[in-house]
Amino acid sequence: MKRGYRRLSALILAVCLTLAAALPALAARPAGEQVTVLFTHDLHSHLLPAVDERGTQYGGYARLKTAIDAQREAFPDALLLDGGDFSMGSLFQTAYATSALELRAMGAMGYDVTTFGNHEYDYRAAGLAQMLRAAADSGEPVPAIVEANYLPPEEGEEGYDDDAQAVWDAFAAYGVADYVLLERGGVWFAVFGLAGEDSDACAPMSGMVLHDARDTAQRVVEEATAACLEANGVEPVVICLSHSGTDGQGKGEDYELARAVEGIDLIISGHTHTTLQAPIQVGDTYIVSAGEYGKNLGRITLDWDGSGVTLADYQLIPIDASVEDDPQLAAWIEQAKQEVEENYLSGFGLGFDQVLTDNPYPFDSQNQLYASQEESTLGSLMADAYRWAAEQATGEAVDVAVTASGVIRESLPQGEITVSDVFNAASLGIGADGVPGYPLVSVYLDGKDLKTVLEIDASVSPLMTAARLYCSGVEYTFNTSRMIFNKVTDSALRRADGTLEPIEDGRLYRVVTGLYCGQMLGEVEGTSYGLLSVTPRTADGTPIDMARLEDYIVHDSQGNEVKEWYAIASYLEQMGGEMDSRYAAPDGRKTVYASLNPVELLKSPNQFTIIALVVILVALAVLVLVVRLVVRRVRRGGQNRRR
């Protein structure tokens, strides 16, 4: 009896000791809590409201700050997060490396954490390091930055150099880390950052090394969860700031990330400028996106049981004219405008709000450029501007100029078009001179390669919508129903007087495009699995190494790089105050149609169509042979049975 009593007493004591040891963790663990996350992504330096092609304003940091404050009043413990590409998209980016205006503005709005997008590397590794130093040295509040898989080469690795070490040093000075642990209202969060494969491909001069996103994510989730458990006795809500993207319809790198990695509760998905009206749930993970340029402030509220989340509420809050400016941030932005005018625009003899021309015509929106293969008056205007500016700068004729949807960052509005509007539309990058703005480059293409460029527009752009092309000096037609890589049926040079001239294989043509557009030719070759390639050449036909494309930047008579945005601004300014009527409607330089007429499908066949036809004919011959053999056997079998 005593032995049984002792055993029962020992069991009760053990249970009590176990409960006593677990009480702190149980007390700290939230049960049935709700957590709210406010989010943006792809802000792209849009401190001021953006203007669409109809002249309607949206976004703007002073309005966004008002909306954030209102949400934080309603949800005091809300996190404010951003999914990257917080820079590059307006004149404010010209102070990126010197003043870090974007991060300082985000700090003023109260952002907790952001990550890097591909455009944070537009000023290359050195520019990124300078920006981080400027932000850290400002003494102002700035958000934490997390980045786990897109990192500089380490000492001893291929690509390691002084710029890579400068980035590592800047990471340390700023405090960039794989992840951060944050506590709000008794709930702990682990927030980490990732870059995707397409993001890496869109940053050809970053100097960074892309580590596998899924492997990295799984490692960081496990490390962050273990660290939070050890330090705080609870599991965190795990949030990934992913600059990878979705298409909003079940495809994209972030869908694959959610499927492959266990333990992510929420993915804030940037890069693709997607707007999700409702979260996408993949397993136990929610994916959200709020659109680009601060057009919406996203808000998601989740029920948290200590080990997982379920959706409680989701809303996209429009940032439009109905939202008042925060006066303090508005005043800060006006000071930033003055800084940009003094330190950047004065070198071009232009002002921030200077009107270049009045435009009575509606241009395509950026979304329309991505959605359609048709000719675009906006794309035509920009290609014409490149051609005109290169000829003005060099005094030499240009046969063809090309731009792409991926480098047109915004439309141009109806009404007055300002310097700021033009820069926003062509805002990417930096030149070899270290001055913000991608320059024009001038190379030569063999006639065969020039026709391949047109085929890229016809065949590759449906797979890679950033490769939709707009040309000056050429006229072409393609049938979308034809064999891939053989969709173009007719092409010719269109000279200044309107006459058409055949494009001759073996003849060199001078072609002008933007530096970034030229650099992305390699990506097109990859997308076509090497079946389409374009080789830029010098005037004497020598092939150009794509890594040395900067050697062919267009300079004016004073030796200055001709920037893409400045080419457009100058072209508009010389119109005399009103948009040229040639841009009232498409002028037939690109004709797109769909026809299944056999003649239309088979005329002007190239090697791809010929190979496909041979394969089809061989397959038909084999099929006929097999049928004949089967019929012969059946007949023989019947004859044998009759015998």
N, C-alpha and C positions, 0 to 999 in steps of 0.2 A: 504494500500500500504506500509506504514511504517512498519506495523507489519510483512508483508511478507518479506520486505527487512531485517528487524532485524533477522528473522528466517534464511534467506539465509546466512547472515553474520555470525550468530552463528554457522551454519553448516560448513561454510568454515573455521572458526577459529578452530573448533573442529578437523576437518580433518588435518589442518596444525599442531596443537599441537600433534596429534597422530603420524603424519609423523616425526615430530621433535624428539619425544621420541624414535621412532623406528630407526632413522638414524644411531646411533652408532652400533646397532646390524646388520642393513642392510649393513653397511660399513664393518663390521668384517666378515659377512657371505660370504664364498667363493661361487661363482656361476660358475659352469662349470670347477672346478679345477680338475687336475689330481694328484693322490697321488701314490707313489711307496713304496712298502714294500719289503725289502730283508729278507730272512728267512732261517733258518736251524732247525733241531731238531735231537735228538738222536746222538749227537756228541760223547758221550761215551769216553771222555778223549783221543781222537785220535789226540793228538797234532802233531804226526808224521804221514806220509802217511800210510794207511793200505795196506796190500798186499793180493791179492786174491789167490785162490788155484793154479792159473797159474803163480804166481809171479809178476803180474801186479800191480803197485802201483796206489792208488787213494787217494784223500783227503789230509789232512795235513794242519795245521793252518798257516804255513808260505805261502803256496800257497793260502789258503783261504783269508788271509789278502790282498794279491795282487789283487785278484778278487773283494773283497769288496771295496778296494780303487778305482778300475777302475769303478765300478758301481756308487760309490758316486761322482765320478768326472762327470759322465754322468747325475746322478740324485742327486743333492746336498741336496735335502730335504728328501731323502729316510730314512725310519726307518729301523733299523736292529734288528730283533727279533729272538728268539729261543724258541722251543716248549718243552724243558725239556729233561731229561736224558743227561745232559751235562757232567756227570761224570761216572766212572766205565766202564772200557773197555780196559785199558792199564796200564802199569807200573806207569804212572804218577798219577794214582788214589791212589797210596800208600802214597802220600803226601797230600791227600784230607783233612784230619782233622788238619794237622799241617801247611800247606802252601797254601791251596786252589788254587792250580795251575790252575785248570780249569777256575774258575771265573776270576782270574787275567789275564789269556791268552785271555778270551773273552773281558775283559776290554781293553786290548791292541789292539784288533781287532776292537773296537768301537761299541760293542753291546749296544743297548739301554735297552732292557728288555728281561728277560728269565723267566721261571717258573721251578718248581720242577717236575722231573719225578720220577717214583718209585725207580729208582736206586740211587737217591740222599739220600735215606734212608737205603742203604745197610750197612752203618756203624752205623745204628740205630739212635735213637734220640740224644744220646750223641755225636755221630760223626757229625751229621748234625749241632748241636749247635757249636761244635768246629770249623767246617769249616767256618760257617758264621762269627764267631768271628775273625778267622784268616784272612778272606777276608777283613772285616771291618778295622782290625788293620793294614793291609798292607800299607795303605795310597795310594794305587794305584787305578786307575780308575777301577770300576767294574760295571756290568750292574745292573739295578734295577731288583728286583725279585717280582713277583706277584703270589699269591696263595690264592684262595678264599674258597675252600671247603675241603681241606685236611690239618687239623690243629691239634695241640696237644690238649689233654683234658684240659678243664679249671678247675680251683680250685673248688672242690666240685663234679666234674664229675668222673665217674668210669675210672680208669686208670691214673688219675692225680698223678704225683710223681715228684721227684727232676729233672728227665730228661725232663719231660714235661715243667716244669717251666724254665729249662735252654734253651729250644727251644724258649719259649715265650720271654725270655730276649734277646736271640740272634736275633730273629725277630726284636725286637725294636732297637737293636744296629745297625743292618744292614739296617733296613728300609723296611722289607718285608711287603707288603700290599695286600689287595684284588685286587686293581687296581691302575693304575697311569694315569694321564692326561698329554699328551705331545703335544707340538705345533711344526709344521714344515711347513714353507712356508705359514703361515696364516691359515693352517688347523689344527684343534685340533683332537687328537686321545685319545680314552679311551682304555687301554690295560689291560686285566685281565687274571688270570690263573685259570685253572681247572684240577682236576685229575678225572680219570674214575674208574669204578668199577673193571675192569680187572687190571688196574694199582695198585689199592689197594690190590687186591688179590696177585699180584706179589711182594708185600712188606710185608711179614708176620710178620716182626719184627720192623716195622716202629714206632709203638707206637702212630700213628696218628688216628684221627677220620674222617671218610669219611662222609661228608654231601651231600645230594642229589644234583647232578650236575645241573639238570635242574632248580630246585627251586632257587639254589644259583645263577646260571647264570642270570635268569630273574631279581632277586633282584639287582645284581650288575649292569646289563645293565641299569636298571631304576635309580639307585643311581648315577652312573657315568654320565649318560646323564643329569640328573637334576643338578648335581654339575657343569658340564661344562656350561650348560645354565645359571646358576646363576652367575658363575664367569666370563664367557667370552661372554655370549650372543649368543652362537651358539651350535648346536648339534655336537657331536664328531663322527668321524668314529670309530666304535666299533670293536675291534679286540680281539678275544679269543685265548690265547695260551693254547691249550687243550692237555693234555697228556692222551688221551683216545683212539684215533685211528680209522681208517677205513680199509676196505679190498680193497679199490680202485674200488669196483664193486657194490656199492650201499648198503653195509651193514657196521655196526659198530656203536660204541657209538656216534661218532661225527655226523653221519647222523641223528641219533635220536635227538641229541642236537639241530641241525639246524632246524629240523622240529618242535620241541617243544618250542623253545625260540624265541621270537620276538625281533628284534633290533640288532642282531649280523650281521655285514657286512662281516667279514672275520674270518675264523677259520684256524689257523695254527695247523695242526693235527700231533701230535707225538705219540710215543709208539709202533705202529705197524710196524715201519720202511718201511712204504709205499712210493713208488715213483709215484706221479701223473703227467703224461705228460701233462695233461690239468686240470684246476680247475674243481671241481664238484660243480654244482649250485643246492642248495636245497632252494626253495623259493627265498628269497632275499639275501641269504647267500652263499658266496663262500668258499669252503674247498680246502686247498692246502697242499701238502707234497712233500718233496724234497729228501727223502731217508736218510739212516743212514750214520754215520761216516764221514760226510762232503764230501760225494762223489759229491754233487751238491750244489751250492748256488742258492736258489730259488729267483725269482723276479716276482712280480705281480704289474701291474699298473692298477689303477681303476679310472674311471670317477666319480667324486663326485659332486652332485648338492646341497649339503647342508643338505640332508635328506636321501640319499641312494646312492648306488654305482652300476656301471655297468662295466663289464670287458673291459679294453682297450688293455692289453698285458700281456702275461705270458711266462716265459722262465725259464728253468733249465740250469744253467751254469755249465758244468762239471769242477770239480777240479781235473785235471790230470797232467801228465808230461808236457803238453803244457803250463802250468801256472808256471811262475818263483816264487821262494821263495822270500818273503819279507826278506831282510837281517837282519834287526833288530830283528824281531820276531824269525827268525831262530837261531840267536845267543842266544836269551833268552831261547829257547827250549833246546839248548845244555847245558846251565847252569842247567836247570831243570833236564836233564838226569843225570848230575853229582850228583845232590842232591839225586836223587832216588838211584843211585848206592851206595852212602856213607851211606844213612840212612835206606835203606831197603835190597838191594840185597847183600850187604856185609855180612849180617847175614846168608845168604844161601851159601856163597862162590861162587857167580855167578856174571857175568857182563851183562850189558844191551844188548850188541850186541854179546855176546859170542855164538859161533856156537855149537850146540848140536849134530847134525847129518846132513848128506846130504840125501836128499829125492828125488829119481828119479820118484816117483809115483804121479799122480794127485789124490787129494782127493776131496770129495764132497764139494761144497760151502755150506754156511749156508742156503741159499735159497733152495738148493736141499734137505737138511735135512728136512726142513719144508714141502717140496712138495711131498716127496715120503716116503712110508712105508718100502721100501726095506732095506736090510742090507747095512750098510755103513762101508767102511774100516776105515774112520775117527772115527766114533763112536766106532768101535771095538777096535781100537788102544787105545782110551781113557779108555774104560772099562778094557782092559787088563792092562793098566798102573795102574789103581786104585787097581786092584787085586794084582798085583806084589808088589806095594809099601806098601800095608797093610801087606802082608806076610813078606816083608823085615823088616818092622818096628816092628812087633809084634812076629815074629817067629811062627805064627799060620796059619794054612791053611785057605783059603777063598774059599767057594764053588762057589759063584756067585758075580760078581760086575756089577753094573748098572749105566749108565748115560743117559741123555736125551737131545734131541735137544735143549730144552730151556736153557740149561746151557752151550752149545757149542756156544761161542760168535763169533768165526771166524774159518775159515778153517786153515790148515797148508799148506804152499806153497811148490811147487816143488823147488828143489835146497836146499840151506842151510837153516836150521831151527834154529833160534836163541832163546835165552831165552825170548826176547821180543815177538817173535811170539807165543811162548807157553803161556805166560801170557795173551796175547790178546785173545787166544782161550778159556782160563778158568779163566776169570778175576773177577768173581763176589765175592762180599761179604767180610766178616770179621769173624774171629773166636772168641771163648769165651776168647782167650788170648789177644784180642784187636789188633792182627796183621792182616793186610790186607790179604785177600784170604780165601775163604771158605775151611774148613778142610773136610777130609773124616770122615764118621761115620761108625761104625760096629754094626750091630744088627743081630738078628736071625729071620727067617721067617719059619712058618709052611709050609710044602710042598703044602698044599692047597692055602695058601696066595702067595707062590712063583708062582704058576700057575696063580693066579689072576693077578700078576704083568705082566705076559706075555699077559694075556687077555686085560689088560689096553692098551698095545701097539697095539694090534689088533683091539680093539673095540672103545677105547676112543680117541686115537690119531687123527683119522679123524675129531673129534669134537674139539679137543684141541691139535693142532699140536705141541705145546711145549712139549707134553708128548710122542713123538716118542722115543722109548727106544732102547738102544744098550747094549748088555750084553756080559759078559765074563763068561765062565764056564757053559753055557747052550745052548741047540740047540732046536729050535721049528719051527713049521710050522703052518700057518693059511690061511684059505680060506676067502677072503674078501666078498664072496657072501653068506656066512652063516649068521645065526641068530646073531644079535648083542649080545655081552657078551658070545657068544659061537662060536667064530671064530677059536680059536686054536684047531687043530685036533691032534697034536702030540707034546710032549715036553719031554726032558730028560736032565740030567746033562751031560756035556761033560768034562771028566776028562783030566788031563794034557797029558796023553798018547793017547788021542783021543777016548778012550772007552766011551760008552754011558751008563748011569745008570738011571733007572726010578726015577722020583720025587714022593716020597711017602707022602701021606696025613698023618699028625700026627707026622712026623719026622721034626726036626729042622735043618735048614741050615744057615750057617754064610754068611751074605750078606753085601757087602760094597758099599756105594754110597756117593755122596757129601751131605753136610749138607742141602743145599738149596733144592736139589732134594728130600731128605727125607721129608723136611717140606712141600713140595707141594703135598704129598700124600693125604692130606685132601682135596685139591682142586679137585683132581681126583674123590674122593668119591662124592663131590658135583656135579661134571659134570655128573656123572652116576646116579644122583638122589638117592644116597645111595645104589644102587644095587651092586656096587663093592666096597670093602673096604679091606685094608691091615693093619694088626696089627703087628708092630714090637715088638720083645720080647727079653728078656735077655736069657742067655745060659740055664737057668733052665725053660724057658717057660713063665716067668712072663710078662704080657703085659707092654709096655712102654708108658708112657704119652708123646704125641708128643711135648708138651711144654717143656719136659725135654730131648729132643733128644741130646742136647749138652753134656749131661753126657756120651754119648757113642762115643765121638770123638776119632779118632785113634791117638795115640801118639807114637813117636819113643822112643828108649832106653834112650835118654836124657830128655824125657818128653816134647818134642816139638810137637805141632800139625802137622800132615802130611797134608799139603795144597794140594788141587786138582792140581793146576798148577805145584807145585813142584814134585808131583808124576809123572806127565807126563814128565817133564823135566828130572828127574832122570832116568826114563825108557828109554827115547831116548838116554841119555848120555851113558848108559851102553851097547848100541848096538854096540859101537866100531867105530863110525864114519859114518855108512851107515844104512839107514832104513832097517829093517828086511823085507825080501822078502815075508813074510806071509801077508803083507799089500799091495801087488801088486794087489790083487783082493779079492772079498768076498770069505770066506771059508765055507759057508753053514751053519753058526750058526743060520741064520734066513731065512726061505723060505716063500715067499708070492706068492699066486696064486689066481685065480678066476675060479671057476667051478660051474656050475648049475646041474651037475650030481646028481641025487637024493641020490645016495649012499654017495657022498662026502658031501652033504648038511646035511645028517641025522646021519652020524656016530659020535660016541663019544658024544651023546647028554648030556647036563647038564640040570639043573633045568629050565633055561630060555627057552631052546628049547622044553623041555617036556611040560612046561606050555603053550607055544605058540601052540604046536601041539594039546593039549587038547582043547584050545580055538577054534582053527580052526575046529577040529572035532565036537565040540559042535555047532558051528555056522553052519556047514554043516548039522548036524542032524536037527537043528531047521529049516533050509532052506528047507530040504527035507520034513519035517513034514508040513510046511506051504504050500508047493507046492501040497502035497497030499490032504490037506484040501481044497485047492482052486479047485483042479481037482474034488474032491468028490462033492463039492457044485455045480460046473458047471454041472456035470452029473445028479445030483438030479434035478437041474433046468430044464434040458432038458427032463427028464422023466416026470416031472410035466406038462410041456407044451404039451407033447404028450398025456397025459391023458385028 
